[in-house]
Amino acid sequence: MQNPNLPDLSHVSKPQPGLRRVLGGMSIVTLLMSIPQALTIWVGHHASGVSILTWSTYFASALLWFWYGLRKRDKNIYLPCIGWMVVDTLVVVGVIIYG
């Protein structure tokens, strides 16, 4: 039975399995590439040149994608967003403290 609070997305086609793997892999790769920024701030206490506006926007985007992924019930969308929100938060808070 369809939850009346969620839209009916049964008509939306899902990406092919190969594409889903590539998308999931790229999501992980780009997340891992952002971790050094957080480490530079938190380990080296060096946040000069890091834009709080940019990273706050990244956080807002991840939050919206997380919500969208939950509504679509698509783990490939919402699970990586948890990691993104954590990294984005670490960077934003680090910039506030060390910037």
N, C-alpha and C positions, 0 to 999 in steps of 0.2 A: 504494500500500500504506500502510495506517495505521501510524504509529509506535506500538508497543505501550506506550511510556512516556507517551503523551498520551491523554487521554480522547477517545472518539468523539463529536464535537460536530456530526455531520452532521444530526442531527435538530433542531438549534437554528436557528430562522429568523433571518435577518439583517434589520436595519431596511431600510425602503424607501429608495431612492436619495435622495429629498428629505430624509428624516429623517437619513440619514447625513451629508449636507452640513450640515444645521443643527447636528447634534451636533459635527461637526468644527469648524465655525465658532465655536460657543460655547466649545469647548475652547481654541481659539486666542485668542479675545477675553478669556476669564477669565485665561489665562496672561499676556497682554499687560498686563492690569490689575494684575497682581501685581508686574511689573517695577519700577514706581516705588517700591515698598517697599524692594526690594533697592538701588535707586539712592540712596534717602534714607540708607540705612545706609552704603553703601560710598563714596559721593561726599561726603555731608554729615557722615559719621561720627556720625550721630544715630540711636540705637537705643532710646531711652527709650520705654517703653510698648509695646514689641513683645514679644509672648509667645513665648518659646522653646518652651514646651510646645505651643502652638497650631501653630507652624510645623514642629515635629518631627512632630506628628501628621499634618500635611499631607504631609510627606515619606513617612511610613510608609504613608499611603493611596496616594500615587502609586506607591510601590514595589510594593504589592500589586496595584494596577490594571495596572502594567507587566507583572508576572508573569502575571496573568490574561490580558492581551491577547496576550502571547507564546503562552500555551497555546492560546488560541482562534485564533491566527494572524491577528489583526485589527489591522492597522496603525492604524486609527482609534482604537484604544484604547492600544496601547503606544507609538506614536511621540510623541504629546503628553506622555506621562508622562515622557519623557526631559527635555523642557523643564521640566516641573513639578519634577522631582527636582533639576535644576540651580538653579532659582530658590529652591526651598525650602532647599537646602544653602547658597546664598549668604546667605539671610536668617539661618539658624541660626548659621552661622559668624560673620557680621557682628554678631549680637547677643552672641555670646561675646566677640568682640574689643572692640566699642564700647559694649556694654550696661551 
